[in-house]
Amino acid sequence: MKDIFINKEQVELFKILKFEGIASSGAEAKDLIASGLVLVNGAIEKQKRKKMIAGDTIELNGEIFRLKLDTTL
């Protein structure tokens, strides 16, 4: 499991995929989500703009990412 640090309380799912390099672009991130390939907290998520918070997990292609709040910023 890999940690992803976020610097605010809520971040949209597609933005995390894009900015962390999990998807190569925002359009690709949205396509992955719409195709049902992204799991949030173990369930398929189809909301591109799903608000993600610290403690949530994202799974794609067998890789799991856990969101953590970066309190140093």
PDB file of N, H, CA, C and O in Angstrom:
ATOM      1  N   MET A   1       0.845  -1.175   0.000  1.00  0.00           N
ATOM      2  CA  MET A   1       0.000   0.000   0.000  1.00  0.00           C
ATOM      3  C   MET A   1       0.892   1.241   0.000  1.00  0.00           C
ATOM      4  O   MET A   1       1.840   1.340   0.779  1.00  0.00           O
ATOM      5  N   LYS A   2       0.576   2.170  -0.874  1.00  0.00           N
ATOM      6  H   LYS A   2      -0.194   2.089  -1.507  1.00  0.00           H
ATOM      7  CA  LYS A   2       1.344   3.411  -0.968  1.00  0.00           C
ATOM      8  C   LYS A   2       0.534   4.544  -0.353  1.00  0.00           C
ATOM      9  O   LYS A   2      -0.690   4.584  -0.480  1.00  0.00           O
ATOM     10  N   ASP A   3       1.222   5.460   0.312  1.00  0.00           N
ATOM     11  H   ASP A   3       2.216   5.427   0.415  1.00  0.00           H
ATOM     12  CA  ASP A   3       0.559   6.617   0.906  1.00  0.00           C
ATOM     13  C   ASP A   3       0.577   7.789  -0.064  1.00  0.00           C
ATOM     14  O   ASP A   3       1.578   8.043  -0.735  1.00  0.00           O
ATOM     15  N   ILE A   4      -0.539   8.494  -0.128  1.00  0.00           N
ATOM     16  H   ILE A   4      -1.352   8.288   0.417  1.00  0.00           H
ATOM     17  CA  ILE A   4      -0.655   9.733  -0.891  1.00  0.00           C
ATOM     18  C   ILE A   4      -0.993  10.820   0.121  1.00  0.00           C
ATOM     19  O   ILE A   4      -1.974  10.712   0.857  1.00  0.00           O
ATOM     20  N   PHE A   5      -0.185  11.857   0.152  1.00  0.00           N
ATOM     21  H   PHE A   5       0.612  11.945  -0.446  1.00  0.00           H
ATOM     22  CA  PHE A   5      -0.414  12.943   1.097  1.00  0.00           C
ATOM     23  C   PHE A   5      -1.193  14.062   0.417  1.00  0.00           C
ATOM     24  O   PHE A   5      -0.823  14.529  -0.660  1.00  0.00           O
ATOM     25  N   ILE A   6      -2.278  14.485   1.065  1.00  0.00           N
ATOM     26  H   ILE A   6      -2.578  14.105   1.940  1.00  0.00           H
ATOM     27  CA  ILE A   6      -3.090  15.588   0.552  1.00  0.00           C
ATOM     28  C   ILE A   6      -2.947  16.755   1.521  1.00  0.00           C
ATOM     29  O   ILE A   6      -2.723  16.561   2.716  1.00  0.00           O
ATOM     30  N   ASN A   7      -3.080  17.974   0.988  1.00  0.00           N
ATOM     31  H   ASN A   7      -3.262  18.132   0.018  1.00  0.00           H
ATOM     32  CA  ASN A   7      -2.851  19.141   1.836  1.00  0.00           C
ATOM     33  C   ASN A   7      -4.125  19.901   2.178  1.00  0.00           C
ATOM     34  O   ASN A   7      -4.061  21.001   2.728  1.00  0.00           O
ATOM     35  N   LYS A   8      -5.287  19.322   1.856  1.00  0.00           N
ATOM     36  H   LYS A   8      -5.338  18.429   1.409  1.00  0.00           H
ATOM     37  CA  LYS A   8      -6.541  19.934   2.277  1.00  0.00           C
ATOM     38  C   LYS A   8      -7.529  18.835   2.621  1.00  0.00           C
ATOM     39  O   LYS A   8      -7.312  17.667   2.297  1.00  0.00           O
ATOM     40  N   GLU A   9      -8.597  19.209   3.267  1.00  0.00           N
ATOM     41  H   GLU A   9      -8.774  20.158   3.529  1.00  0.00           H
ATOM     42  CA  GLU A   9      -9.547  18.237   3.805  1.00  0.00           C
ATOM     43  C   GLU A   9     -10.188  17.353   2.743  1.00  0.00           C
ATOM     44  O   GLU A   9     -10.335  16.149   2.953  1.00  0.00           O
ATOM     45  N   GLN A  10     -10.574  17.933   1.596  1.00  0.00           N
ATOM     46  H   GLN A  10     -10.454  18.911   1.425  1.00  0.00           H
ATOM     47  CA  GLN A  10     -11.238  17.159   0.547  1.00  0.00           C
ATOM     48  C   GLN A  10     -10.583  17.422  -0.802  1.00  0.00           C
ATOM     49  O   GLN A  10     -10.282  18.565  -1.147  1.00  0.00           O
ATOM     50  N   VAL A  11     -10.367  16.352  -1.558  1.00  0.00           N
ATOM     51  H   VAL A  11     -10.611  15.424  -1.277  1.00  0.00           H
ATOM     52  CA  VAL A  11      -9.799  16.458  -2.902  1.00  0.00           C
ATOM     53  C   VAL A  11     -10.615  15.551  -3.810  1.00  0.00           C
ATOM     54  O   VAL A  11     -10.981  14.441  -3.423  1.00  0.00           O
ATOM     55  N   GLU A  12     -10.902  16.029  -5.029  1.00  0.00           N
ATOM     56  H   GLU A  12     -10.605  16.931  -5.344  1.00  0.00           H
ATOM     57  CA  GLU A  12     -11.684  15.230  -5.969  1.00  0.00           C
ATOM     58  C   GLU A  12     -10.870  14.037  -6.466  1.00  0.00           C
ATOM     59  O   GLU A  12      -9.670  14.146  -6.718  1.00  0.00           O
ATOM     60  N   LEU A  13     -11.543  12.904  -6.601  1.00  0.00           N
ATOM     61  H   LEU A  13     -12.518  12.815  -6.397  1.00  0.00           H
ATOM     62  CA  LEU A  13     -10.901  11.646  -6.975  1.00  0.00           C
ATOM     63  C   LEU A  13     -10.076  11.771  -8.253  1.00  0.00           C
ATOM     64  O   LEU A  13      -8.915  11.364  -8.270  1.00  0.00           O
ATOM     65  N   PHE A  14     -10.650  12.326  -9.327  1.00  0.00           N
ATOM     66  H   PHE A  14     -11.594  12.657  -9.313  1.00  0.00           H
ATOM     67  CA  PHE A  14      -9.917  12.380 -10.596  1.00  0.00           C
ATOM     68  C   PHE A  14      -8.656  13.221 -10.477  1.00  0.00           C
ATOM     69  O   PHE A  14      -7.663  12.946 -11.149  1.00  0.00           O
ATOM     70  N   LYS A  15      -8.685  14.246  -9.625  1.00  0.00           N
ATOM     71  H   LYS A  15      -9.492  14.469  -9.079  1.00  0.00           H
ATOM     72  CA  LYS A  15      -7.502  15.098  -9.452  1.00  0.00           C
ATOM     73  C   LYS A  15      -6.370  14.335  -8.768  1.00  0.00           C
ATOM     74  O   LYS A  15      -5.200  14.523  -9.103  1.00  0.00           O
ATOM     75  N   ILE A  16      -6.713  13.487  -7.826  1.00  0.00           N
ATOM     76  H   ILE A  16      -7.663  13.334  -7.554  1.00  0.00           H
ATOM     77  CA  ILE A  16      -5.681  12.675  -7.165  1.00  0.00           C
ATOM     78  C   ILE A  16      -5.022  11.752  -8.181  1.00  0.00           C
ATOM     79  O   ILE A  16      -3.797  11.646  -8.227  1.00  0.00           O
ATOM     80  N   LEU A  17      -5.837  11.084  -8.999  1.00  0.00           N
ATOM     81  H   LEU A  17      -6.833  11.170  -8.962  1.00  0.00           H
ATOM     82  CA  LEU A  17      -5.286  10.173 -10.012  1.00  0.00           C
ATOM     83  C   LEU A  17      -4.371  10.924 -10.973  1.00  0.00           C
ATOM     84  O   LEU A  17      -3.315  10.421 -11.357  1.00  0.00           O
ATOM     85  N   LYS A  18      -4.779  12.119 -11.356  1.00  0.00           N
ATOM     86  H   LYS A  18      -5.637  12.528 -11.044  1.00  0.00           H
ATOM     87  CA  LYS A  18      -3.998  12.922 -12.307  1.00  0.00           C
ATOM     88  C   LYS A  18      -2.707  13.450 -11.673  1.00  0.00           C
ATOM     89  O   LYS A  18      -1.623  13.237 -12.216  1.00  0.00           O
ATOM     90  N   PHE A  19      -2.810  14.122 -10.551  1.00  0.00           N
ATOM     91  H   PHE A  19      -3.691  14.295 -10.110  1.00  0.00           H
ATOM     92  CA  PHE A  19      -1.641  14.781  -9.965  1.00  0.00           C
ATOM     93  C   PHE A  19      -0.637  13.811  -9.357  1.00  0.00           C
ATOM     94  O   PHE A  19       0.537  14.152  -9.213  1.00  0.00           O
ATOM     95  N   GLU A  20      -1.077  12.618  -9.000  1.00  0.00           N
ATOM     96  H   GLU A  20      -2.031  12.342  -9.117  1.00  0.00           H
ATOM     97  CA  GLU A  20      -0.149  11.617  -8.464  1.00  0.00           C
ATOM     98  C   GLU A  20       0.478  10.784  -9.575  1.00  0.00           C
ATOM     99  O   GLU A  20       1.302   9.912  -9.300  1.00  0.00           O
ATOM    100  N   GLY A  21       0.098  11.040 -10.835  1.00  0.00           N
ATOM    101  H   GLY A  21      -0.571  11.748 -11.059  1.00  0.00           H
ATOM    102  CA  GLY A  21       0.672  10.305 -11.959  1.00  0.00           C
ATOM    103  C   GLY A  21       0.100   8.910 -12.131  1.00  0.00           C
ATOM    104  O   GLY A  21       0.639   8.109 -12.895  1.00  0.00           O
ATOM    105  N   ILE A  22      -0.984   8.611 -11.430  1.00  0.00           N
ATOM    106  H   ILE A  22      -1.421   9.262 -10.809  1.00  0.00           H
ATOM    107  CA  ILE A  22      -1.638   7.312 -11.578  1.00  0.00           C
ATOM    108  C   ILE A  22      -2.309   7.254 -12.944  1.00  0.00           C
ATOM    109  O   ILE A  22      -2.345   6.203 -13.583  1.00  0.00           O
ATOM    110  N   ALA A  23      -2.839   8.386 -13.385  1.00  0.00           N
ATOM    111  H   ALA A  23      -2.810   9.240 -12.866  1.00  0.00           H
ATOM    112  CA  ALA A  23      -3.375   8.555 -14.739  1.00  0.00           C
ATOM    113  C   ALA A  23      -2.542   9.641 -15.407  1.00  0.00           C
ATOM    114  O   ALA A  23      -2.056  10.552 -14.738  1.00  0.00           O
ATOM    115  N   SER A  24      -2.377   9.548 -16.723  1.00  0.00           N
ATOM    116  H   SER A  24      -2.772   8.807 -17.266  1.00  0.00           H
ATOM    117  CA  SER A  24      -1.515  10.510 -17.420  1.00  0.00           C
ATOM    118  C   SER A  24      -2.177  11.863 -17.642  1.00  0.00           C
ATOM    119  O   SER A  24      -1.493  12.843 -17.936  1.00  0.00           O
ATOM    120  N   SER A  25      -3.498  11.929 -17.506  1.00  0.00           N
ATOM    121  H   SER A  25      -4.054  11.133 -17.267  1.00  0.00           H
ATOM    122  CA  SER A  25      -4.211  13.193 -17.705  1.00  0.00           C
ATOM    123  C   SER A  25      -5.535  13.146 -16.952  1.00  0.00           C
ATOM    124  O   SER A  25      -5.964  12.095 -16.476  1.00  0.00           O
ATOM    125  N   GLY A  26      -6.166  14.306 -16.858  1.00  0.00           N
ATOM    126  H   GLY A  26      -5.817  15.160 -17.245  1.00  0.00           H
ATOM    127  CA  GLY A  26      -7.482  14.358 -16.234  1.00  0.00           C
ATOM    128  C   GLY A  26      -8.498  13.552 -17.015  1.00  0.00           C
ATOM    129  O   GLY A  26      -9.358  12.892 -16.432  1.00  0.00           O
ATOM    130  N   ALA A  27      -8.401  13.605 -18.339  1.00  0.00           N
ATOM    131  H   ALA A  27      -7.703  14.141 -18.813  1.00  0.00           H
ATOM    132  CA  ALA A  27      -9.335  12.848 -19.187  1.00  0.00           C
ATOM    133  C   ALA A  27      -9.167  11.348 -18.970  1.00  0.00           C
ATOM    134  O   ALA A  27     -10.153  10.616 -18.887  1.00  0.00           O
ATOM    135  N   GLU A  28      -7.919  10.889 -18.878  1.00  0.00           N
ATOM    136  H   GLU A  28      -7.118  11.484 -18.946  1.00  0.00           H
ATOM    137  CA  GLU A  28      -7.693   9.465 -18.636  1.00  0.00           C
ATOM    138  C   GLU A  28      -8.221   9.069 -17.260  1.00  0.00           C
ATOM    139  O   GLU A  28      -8.820   8.004 -17.108  1.00  0.00           O
ATOM    140  N   ALA A  29      -8.004   9.916 -16.263  1.00  0.00           N
ATOM    141  H   ALA A  29      -7.517  10.781 -16.387  1.00  0.00           H
ATOM    142  CA  ALA A  29      -8.501   9.629 -14.915  1.00  0.00           C
ATOM    143  C   ALA A  29     -10.019   9.487 -14.930  1.00  0.00           C
ATOM    144  O   ALA A  29     -10.563   8.558 -14.333  1.00  0.00           O
ATOM    145  N   LYS A  30     -10.695  10.397 -15.604  1.00  0.00           N
ATOM    146  H   LYS A  30     -10.253  11.152 -16.089  1.00  0.00           H
ATOM    147  CA  LYS A  30     -12.160  10.344 -15.688  1.00  0.00           C
ATOM    148  C   LYS A  30     -12.628   9.092 -16.420  1.00  0.00           C
ATOM    149  O   LYS A  30     -13.629   8.490 -16.035  1.00  0.00           O
ATOM    150  N   ASP A  31     -11.919   8.697 -17.465  1.00  0.00           N
ATOM    151  H   ASP A  31     -11.105   9.187 -17.778  1.00  0.00           H
ATOM    152  CA  ASP A  31     -12.270   7.475 -18.208  1.00  0.00           C
ATOM    153  C   ASP A  31     -12.106   6.229 -17.335  1.00  0.00           C
ATOM    154  O   ASP A  31     -12.957   5.340 -17.353  1.00  0.00           O
ATOM    155  N   LEU A  32     -11.019   6.166 -16.575  1.00  0.00           N
ATOM    156  H   LEU A  32     -10.327   6.888 -16.561  1.00  0.00           H
ATOM    157  CA  LEU A  32     -10.788   5.020 -15.688  1.00  0.00           C
ATOM    158  C   LEU A  32     -11.921   4.895 -14.670  1.00  0.00           C
ATOM    159  O   LEU A  32     -12.407   3.798 -14.391  1.00  0.00           O
ATOM    160  N   ILE A  33     -12.329   6.037 -14.123  1.00  0.00           N
ATOM    161  H   ILE A  33     -11.934   6.927 -14.350  1.00  0.00           H
ATOM    162  CA  ILE A  33     -13.406   6.042 -13.130  1.00  0.00           C
ATOM    163  C   ILE A  33     -14.726   5.633 -13.779  1.00  0.00           C
ATOM    164  O   ILE A  33     -15.440   4.779 -13.253  1.00  0.00           O
ATOM    165  N   ALA A  34     -15.050   6.239 -14.920  1.00  0.00           N
ATOM    166  H   ALA A  34     -14.470   6.933 -15.347  1.00  0.00           H
ATOM    167  CA  ALA A  34     -16.312   5.940 -15.613  1.00  0.00           C
ATOM    168  C   ALA A  34     -16.393   4.477 -16.038  1.00  0.00           C
ATOM    169  O   ALA A  34     -17.483   3.910 -16.112  1.00  0.00           O
ATOM    170  N   SER A  35     -15.254   3.871 -16.314  1.00  0.00           N
ATOM    171  H   SER A  35     -14.369   4.332 -16.254  1.00  0.00           H
ATOM    172  CA  SER A  35     -15.209   2.469 -16.742  1.00  0.00           C
ATOM    173  C   SER A  35     -15.344   1.491 -15.576  1.00  0.00           C
ATOM    174  O   SER A  35     -15.407   0.279 -15.786  1.00  0.00           O
ATOM    175  N   GLY A  36     -15.387   2.010 -14.358  1.00  0.00           N
ATOM    176  H   GLY A  36     -15.336   2.994 -14.188  1.00  0.00           H
ATOM    177  CA  GLY A  36     -15.542   1.143 -13.191  1.00  0.00           C
ATOM    178  C   GLY A  36     -14.265   0.452 -12.766  1.00  0.00           C
ATOM    179  O   GLY A  36     -14.311  -0.561 -12.068  1.00  0.00           O
ATOM    180  N   LEU A  37     -13.124   0.986 -13.177  1.00  0.00           N
ATOM    181  H   LEU A  37     -13.087   1.809 -13.743  1.00  0.00           H
ATOM    182  CA  LEU A  37     -11.843   0.357 -12.856  1.00  0.00           C
ATOM    183  C   LEU A  37     -11.235   0.844 -11.542  1.00  0.00           C
ATOM    184  O   LEU A  37     -10.255   0.280 -11.055  1.00  0.00           O
ATOM    185  N   VAL A  38     -11.826   1.900 -10.971  1.00  0.00           N
ATOM    186  H   VAL A  38     -12.622   2.359 -11.366  1.00  0.00           H
ATOM    187  CA  VAL A  38     -11.287   2.490  -9.749  1.00  0.00           C
ATOM    188  C   VAL A  38     -12.179   2.115  -8.564  1.00  0.00           C
ATOM    189  O   VAL A  38     -13.396   2.296  -8.603  1.00  0.00           O
ATOM    190  N   LEU A  39     -11.556   1.597  -7.528  1.00  0.00           N
ATOM    191  H   LEU A  39     -10.567   1.450  -7.497  1.00  0.00           H
ATOM    192  CA  LEU A  39     -12.282   1.271  -6.301  1.00  0.00           C
ATOM    193  C   LEU A  39     -11.901   2.271  -5.217  1.00  0.00           C
ATOM    194  O   LEU A  39     -10.729   2.608  -5.050  1.00  0.00           O
ATOM    195  N   VAL A  40     -12.899   2.735  -4.491  1.00  0.00           N
ATOM    196  H   VAL A  40     -13.851   2.461  -4.627  1.00  0.00           H
ATOM    197  CA  VAL A  40     -12.679   3.620  -3.353  1.00  0.00           C
ATOM    198  C   VAL A  40     -13.183   2.897  -2.113  1.00  0.00           C
ATOM    199  O   VAL A  40     -14.351   2.516  -2.032  1.00  0.00           O
ATOM    200  N   ASN A  41     -12.307   2.718  -1.168  1.00  0.00           N
ATOM    201  H   ASN A  41     -11.358   3.028  -1.234  1.00  0.00           H
ATOM    202  CA  ASN A  41     -12.649   2.004   0.066  1.00  0.00           C
ATOM    203  C   ASN A  41     -13.255   0.636  -0.235  1.00  0.00           C
ATOM    204  O   ASN A  41     -14.172   0.185   0.453  1.00  0.00           O
ATOM    205  N   GLY A  42     -12.727  -0.022  -1.281  1.00  0.00           N
ATOM    206  H   GLY A  42     -11.983   0.344  -1.839  1.00  0.00           H
ATOM    207  CA  GLY A  42     -13.124  -1.384  -1.614  1.00  0.00           C
ATOM    208  C   GLY A  42     -14.333  -1.527  -2.517  1.00  0.00           C
ATOM    209  O   GLY A  42     -14.707  -2.647  -2.865  1.00  0.00           O
ATOM    210  N   ALA A  43     -14.960  -0.415  -2.911  1.00  0.00           N
ATOM    211  H   ALA A  43     -14.657   0.495  -2.629  1.00  0.00           H
ATOM    212  CA  ALA A  43     -16.151  -0.474  -3.766  1.00  0.00           C
ATOM    213  C   ALA A  43     -15.916   0.311  -5.054  1.00  0.00           C
ATOM    214  O   ALA A  43     -15.216   1.323  -5.051  1.00  0.00           O
ATOM    215  N   ILE A  44     -16.503  -0.159  -6.152  1.00  0.00           N
ATOM    216  H   ILE A  44     -17.072  -0.982  -6.155  1.00  0.00           H
ATOM    217  CA  ILE A  44     -16.376   0.547  -7.430  1.00  0.00           C
ATOM    218  C   ILE A  44     -16.952   1.948  -7.275  1.00  0.00           C
ATOM    219  O   ILE A  44     -18.045   2.130  -6.739  1.00  0.00           O
ATOM    220  N   GLU A  45     -16.202   2.933  -7.753  1.00  0.00           N
ATOM    221  H   GLU A  45     -15.314   2.786  -8.189  1.00  0.00           H
ATOM    222  CA  GLU A  45     -16.632   4.332  -7.668  1.00  0.00           C
ATOM    223  C   GLU A  45     -16.749   4.907  -9.069  1.00  0.00           C
ATOM    224  O   GLU A  45     -15.796   4.843  -9.846  1.00  0.00           O
ATOM    225  N   LYS A  46     -17.907   5.468  -9.399  1.00  0.00           N
ATOM    226  H   LYS A  46     -18.680   5.520  -8.768  1.00  0.00           H
ATOM    227  CA  LYS A  46     -18.100   6.042 -10.730  1.00  0.00           C
ATOM    228  C   LYS A  46     -18.270   7.557 -10.694  1.00  0.00           C
ATOM    229  O   LYS A  46     -18.473   8.178 -11.738  1.00  0.00           O
ATOM    230  N   GLN A  47     -18.191   8.158  -9.514  1.00  0.00           N
ATOM    231  H   GLN A  47     -18.026   7.653  -8.667  1.00  0.00           H
ATOM    232  CA  GLN A  47     -18.263   9.615  -9.409  1.00  0.00           C
ATOM    233  C   GLN A  47     -16.869  10.196  -9.634  1.00  0.00           C
ATOM    234  O   GLN A  47     -15.969  10.000  -8.818  1.00  0.00           O
ATOM    235  N   LYS A  48     -16.698  10.904 -10.735  1.00  0.00           N
ATOM    236  H   LYS A  48     -17.429  11.064 -11.398  1.00  0.00           H
ATOM    237  CA  LYS A  48     -15.381  11.463 -11.058  1.00  0.00           C
ATOM    238  C   LYS A  48     -14.942  12.499 -10.029  1.00  0.00           C
ATOM    239  O   LYS A  48     -13.762  12.611  -9.699  1.00  0.00           O
ATOM    240  N   ARG A  49     -15.909  13.244  -9.535  1.00  0.00           N
ATOM    241  H   ARG A  49     -16.868  13.153  -9.803  1.00  0.00           H
ATOM    242  CA  ARG A  49     -15.606  14.326  -8.599  1.00  0.00           C
ATOM    243  C   ARG A  49     -15.876  13.935  -7.147  1.00  0.00           C
ATOM    244  O   ARG A  49     -16.107  14.794  -6.296  1.00  0.00           O
ATOM    245  N   LYS A  50     -15.844  12.642  -6.876  1.00  0.00           N
ATOM    246  H   LYS A  50     -15.656  11.944  -7.566  1.00  0.00           H
ATOM    247  CA  LYS A  50     -16.029  12.136  -5.511  1.00  0.00           C
ATOM    248  C   LYS A  50     -15.042  12.828  -4.591  1.00  0.00           C
ATOM    249  O   LYS A  50     -13.843  12.858  -4.868  1.00  0.00           O
ATOM    250  N   LYS A  51     -15.538  13.378  -3.506  1.00  0.00           N
ATOM    251  H   LYS A  51     -16.512  13.353  -3.281  1.00  0.00           H
ATOM    252  CA  LYS A  51     -14.679  14.056  -2.534  1.00  0.00           C
ATOM    253  C   LYS A  51     -13.967  13.017  -1.679  1.00  0.00           C
ATOM    254  O   LYS A  51     -14.600  12.230  -0.976  1.00  0.00           O
ATOM    255  N   MET A  52     -12.663  13.030  -1.751  1.00  0.00           N
ATOM    256  H   MET A  52     -12.149  13.670  -2.322  1.00  0.00           H
ATOM    257  CA  MET A  52     -11.828  12.083  -1.025  1.00  0.00           C
ATOM    258  C   MET A  52     -11.254  12.776   0.206  1.00  0.00           C
ATOM    259  O   MET A  52     -10.913  13.958   0.168  1.00  0.00           O
ATOM    260  N   ILE A  53     -11.155  12.024   1.295  1.00  0.00           N
ATOM    261  H   ILE A  53     -11.432  11.063   1.327  1.00  0.00           H
ATOM    262  CA  ILE A  53     -10.609  12.574   2.535  1.00  0.00           C
ATOM    263  C   ILE A  53      -9.521  11.640   3.072  1.00  0.00           C
ATOM    264  O   ILE A  53      -9.391  10.494   2.640  1.00  0.00           O
ATOM    265  N   ALA A  54      -8.749  12.158   4.018  1.00  0.00           N
ATOM    266  H   ALA A  54      -8.854  13.089   4.368  1.00  0.00           H
ATOM    267  CA  ALA A  54      -7.705  11.344   4.651  1.00  0.00           C
ATOM    268  C   ALA A  54      -8.332  10.085   5.233  1.00  0.00           C
ATOM    269  O   ALA A  54      -9.396  10.131   5.851  1.00  0.00           O
ATOM    270  N   GLY A  55      -7.657   8.961   5.024  1.00  0.00           N
ATOM    271  H   GLY A  55      -6.793   8.923   4.522  1.00  0.00           H
ATOM    272  CA  GLY A  55      -8.153   7.675   5.492  1.00  0.00           C
ATOM    273  C   GLY A  55      -8.796   6.852   4.391  1.00  0.00           C
ATOM    274  O   GLY A  55      -8.899   5.631   4.509  1.00  0.00           O
ATOM    275  N   ASP A  56      -9.234   7.512   3.311  1.00  0.00           N
ATOM    276  H   ASP A  56      -9.151   8.504   3.215  1.00  0.00           H
ATOM    277  CA  ASP A  56      -9.815   6.788   2.174  1.00  0.00           C
ATOM    278  C   ASP A  56      -8.727   6.004   1.452  1.00  0.00           C
ATOM    279  O   ASP A  56      -7.548   6.355   1.512  1.00  0.00           O
ATOM    280  N   THR A  57      -9.138   4.933   0.766  1.00  0.00           N
ATOM    281  H   THR A  57     -10.095   4.648   0.717  1.00  0.00           H
ATOM    282  CA  THR A  57      -8.206   4.181  -0.071  1.00  0.00           C
ATOM    283  C   THR A  57      -8.709   4.180  -1.504  1.00  0.00           C
ATOM    284  O   THR A  57      -9.912   4.212  -1.762  1.00  0.00           O
ATOM    285  N   ILE A  58      -7.764   4.142  -2.425  1.00  0.00           N
ATOM    286  H   ILE A  58      -6.786   4.116  -2.215  1.00  0.00           H
ATOM    287  CA  ILE A  58      -8.041   4.061  -3.858  1.00  0.00           C
ATOM    288  C   ILE A  58      -7.334   2.815  -4.361  1.00  0.00           C
ATOM    289  O   ILE A  58      -6.176   2.572  -4.020  1.00  0.00           O
ATOM    290  N   GLU A  59      -8.026   2.025  -5.170  1.00  0.00           N
ATOM    291  H   GLU A  59      -8.966   2.222  -5.447  1.00  0.00           H
ATOM    292  CA  GLU A  59      -7.409   0.838  -5.755  1.00  0.00           C
ATOM    293  C   GLU A  59      -7.590   0.874  -7.263  1.00  0.00           C
ATOM    294  O   GLU A  59      -8.683   1.135  -7.766  1.00  0.00           O
ATOM    295  N   LEU A  60      -6.499   0.608  -7.978  1.00  0.00           N
ATOM    296  H   LEU A  60      -5.612   0.396  -7.569  1.00  0.00           H
ATOM    297  CA  LEU A  60      -6.516   0.561  -9.439  1.00  0.00           C
ATOM    298  C   LEU A  60      -5.470  -0.449  -9.884  1.00  0.00           C
ATOM    299  O   LEU A  60      -4.312  -0.380  -9.470  1.00  0.00           O
ATOM    300  N   ASN A  61      -5.878  -1.375 -10.720  1.00  0.00           N
ATOM    301  H   ASN A  61      -6.818  -1.431 -11.057  1.00  0.00           H
ATOM    302  CA  ASN A  61      -4.967  -2.399 -11.250  1.00  0.00           C
ATOM    303  C   ASN A  61      -4.207  -3.139 -10.150  1.00  0.00           C
ATOM    304  O   ASN A  61      -3.024  -3.442 -10.306  1.00  0.00           O
ATOM    305  N   GLY A  62      -4.876  -3.427  -9.051  1.00  0.00           N
ATOM    306  H   GLY A  62      -5.837  -3.181  -8.924  1.00  0.00           H
ATOM    307  CA  GLY A  62      -4.256  -4.181  -7.969  1.00  0.00           C
ATOM    308  C   GLY A  62      -3.373  -3.367  -7.043  1.00  0.00           C
ATOM    309  O   GLY A  62      -2.881  -3.890  -6.044  1.00  0.00           O
ATOM    310  N   GLU A  63      -3.163  -2.089  -7.359  1.00  0.00           N
ATOM    311  H   GLU A  63      -3.564  -1.664  -8.171  1.00  0.00           H
ATOM    312  CA  GLU A  63      -2.369  -1.216  -6.494  1.00  0.00           C
ATOM    313  C   GLU A  63      -3.309  -0.457  -5.572  1.00  0.00           C
ATOM    314  O   GLU A  63      -4.352   0.035  -6.002  1.00  0.00           O
ATOM    315  N   ILE A  64      -2.935  -0.366  -4.308  1.00  0.00           N
ATOM    316  H   ILE A  64      -2.088  -0.766  -3.958  1.00  0.00           H
ATOM    317  CA  ILE A  64      -3.764   0.328  -3.327  1.00  0.00           C
ATOM    318  C   ILE A  64      -3.011   1.553  -2.812  1.00  0.00           C
ATOM    319  O   ILE A  64      -1.825   1.488  -2.487  1.00  0.00           O
ATOM    320  N   PHE A  65      -3.734   2.666  -2.749  1.00  0.00           N
ATOM    321  H   PHE A  65      -4.697   2.718  -3.013  1.00  0.00           H
ATOM    322  CA  PHE A  65      -3.184   3.933  -2.273  1.00  0.00           C
ATOM    323  C   PHE A  65      -4.037   4.407  -1.098  1.00  0.00           C
ATOM    324  O   PHE A  65      -5.266   4.358  -1.160  1.00  0.00           O
ATOM    325  N   ARG A  66      -3.387   4.864  -0.031  1.00  0.00           N
ATOM    326  H   ARG A  66      -2.389   4.903   0.020  1.00  0.00           H
ATOM    327  CA  ARG A  66      -4.104   5.374   1.139  1.00  0.00           C
ATOM    328  C   ARG A  66      -3.853   6.875   1.248  1.00  0.00           C
ATOM    329  O   ARG A  66      -2.712   7.328   1.152  1.00  0.00           O
ATOM    330  N   LEU A  67      -4.916   7.638   1.448  1.00  0.00           N
ATOM    331  H   LEU A  67      -5.843   7.270   1.526  1.00  0.00           H
ATOM    332  CA  LEU A  67      -4.791   9.087   1.579  1.00  0.00           C
ATOM    333  C   LEU A  67      -4.478   9.464   3.020  1.00  0.00           C
ATOM    334  O   LEU A  67      -5.086   8.960   3.964  1.00  0.00           O
ATOM    335  N   LYS A  68      -3.520  10.355   3.159  1.00  0.00           N
ATOM    336  H   LYS A  68      -3.026  10.765   2.392  1.00  0.00           H
ATOM    337  CA  LYS A  68      -3.149  10.877   4.472  1.00  0.00           C
ATOM    338  C   LYS A  68      -3.081  12.392   4.377  1.00  0.00           C
ATOM    339  O   LYS A  68      -2.655  12.945   3.363  1.00  0.00           O
ATOM    340  N   LEU A  69      -3.503  13.051   5.434  1.00  0.00           N
ATOM    341  H   LEU A  69      -3.849  12.603   6.258  1.00  0.00           H
ATOM    342  CA  LEU A  69      -3.448  14.505   5.479  1.00  0.00           C
ATOM    343  C   LEU A  69      -2.034  14.940   5.836  1.00  0.00           C
ATOM    344  O   LEU A  69      -1.470  14.501   6.839  1.00  0.00           O
ATOM    345  N   ASP A  70      -1.469  15.807   5.004  1.00  0.00           N
ATOM    346  H   ASP A  70      -1.926  16.163   4.190  1.00  0.00           H
ATOM    347  CA  ASP A  70      -0.120  16.332   5.241  1.00  0.00           C
ATOM    348  C   ASP A  70      -0.250  17.569   6.122  1.00  0.00           C
ATOM    349  O   ASP A  70      -0.659  18.630   5.649  1.00  0.00           O
ATOM    350  N   THR A  71       0.088  17.442   7.370  1.00  0.00           N
ATOM    351  H   THR A  71       0.421  16.581   7.754  1.00  0.00           H
ATOM    352  CA  THR A  71      -0.061  18.548   8.314  1.00  0.00           C
ATOM    353  C   THR A  71       1.154  19.469   8.341  1.00  0.00           C
ATOM    354  O   THR A  71       1.181  20.429   9.110  1.00  0.00           O
ATOM    355  N   THR A  72       2.155  19.189   7.515  1.00  0.00           N
ATOM    356  H   THR A  72       2.133  18.408   6.891  1.00  0.00           H
ATOM    357  CA  THR A  72       3.363  20.021   7.518  1.00  0.00           C
ATOM    358  C   THR A  72       3.229  21.225   6.604  1.00  0.00           C
ATOM    359  O   THR A  72       4.067  22.126   6.644  1.00  0.00           O
ATOM    360  N   LEU A  73       2.186  21.258   5.776  1.00  0.00           N
ATOM    361  H   LEU A  73       1.505  20.526   5.743  1.00  0.00           H
ATOM    362  CA  LEU A  73       2.029  22.376   4.838  1.00  0.00           C
ATOM    363  C   LEU A  73       1.198  23.475   5.421  1.00  0.00           C
ATOM    364  O   LEU A  73       0.969  24.490   4.764  1.00  0.00           O
TER     365      LEU A  73
END
